[in-house]
Amino acid sequence: MTRLATRLQGIAPTIFTEMSALAVRTGSVNLGQGFPDEDGPPEVIAEAVRALEHGANQYAPGPGVPALRQAIARHQQRHYGLELDPDREVVVTTGCTEGVAAALLGLVDPGDEVVVLEPYYDSYVAMLQMAGGVRRPVTLRAPDFRLDVDELRAAVTPRTRFVLLNSPHNPTGSVLSREELQAVADLAVERDLVVITDEVYEHLTFGDDHVPIATLPGMYERTLSLSSAGKSYSFTGWKVGWATGPADLVGAVLAAKQWMTFTSGSPLQPAVALALDEEPDFPRALAKDLQERRDLLVDGLRAAGLTAYVPQGTYFATASVHELGWPDGMAFCLALPERAGVVAIPEQVFYDDQTDPAGGRDLVRFAFCKTREVIADGVARLTAADLHA
Ligand code: GLN
């Protein structure tokens, strides 16, 4: 007998925790879970220490400390030309994961359909199920992982109320083009849909800049944008994120958030405000450096016999293990620690139909937010091993 509530039944434990535990257990190089092994700017850490020592230790205001909300508004202005009212159009969340949770719990009614890009980040599925929403996946397919606009249109029914976007896209590394975003925008306007967009990798692109869908004509008022400091500033453990957009959508996030975490950690908020204001170039410099590490990893994966695709953004590269003769990426990833002493993430768990041969069964994700030494070590282990099934 399970004691688990129905709303959580059938949802597997998150693959990231499972695979990081496997890495620790086997002493493997962890190219699975996406966390950098170098921290963000020391000045930002110093600001957090100052805040801890100078009394920022009690509850922050519900929507977040004013200095951070103002810094987020300035960030949106500086990068995207969006003018936000920091008091009504910005809410600080405990990482973007809480932003996603609060958005779905605050906006989605049971039975509402939500179009979501597949492969999808695993928390979307869990939170949609908890909210009683129904997901309508639209698949991004190898080798380019582009958005098929006809499939997108076909996924929308009279019960569809939301599109849950993610660009730059985890796990494929695809960055939606302005044309693809315009197709989403056209559909949203035509069918009166709200777009919830997870843009945590907004600054980690390697070619064309990321375009927030909120900047497209007519989209601001129907878009809830989510982001965080975790990826942009290499502070994934701080769990400082934010939701921005029109007051009614941001208000729904706050309405749900206040009953979950109430408020987010106060000493980290002034530090993230300082990061946004004083270190505006850090994320782009990080992206430039990540691009070299991406190439190191992709070349290495190819040398090891995998069919690796080149990501346009994020810090993940997707590769197919089909050529090596594996039935699926899960079997490959479970064998990999013993074969090579490396851990990666099987992408099939991010698809509705995990048995469909066209559904990413053969895809595996490798993280390159690691030092060059760690990537080189991982690559050396992969190329030295026999990776055939
Ligand atoms: N976002 C990170 C990744 O994709 C992991 C976060 C988590 O473990 N929940 O690897």
Residues whose N, C-alpha, C, O or C-beta is under 5 A from the ligand:
A	BS01	LIG	F16 G32 Q33 G34
